[in-house]
Amino acid sequence: MRRLKTKPLLWAAIGAGLLLVMIANAHLVYMAVVSQPECVAHLRQGEGAPGQGKFSAASSSCTPR
């Protein structure tokens, strides 16, 4: 008799866990699509001085100014 009560509870917990993972992934995809910034101010390639704590992007997707 006890096994019959445990099985639905187990499936409900698995379903709730899967739903939580799906919601988290949907949120990550939404944030990745919505929050893509345009070009931001940064050092151009070769302008960085590693000794001074300033670094530049390896390759910029923005057009040089």
Long-range contacts (C-beta under 8 A, 24 or more apart in sequence): 39-63
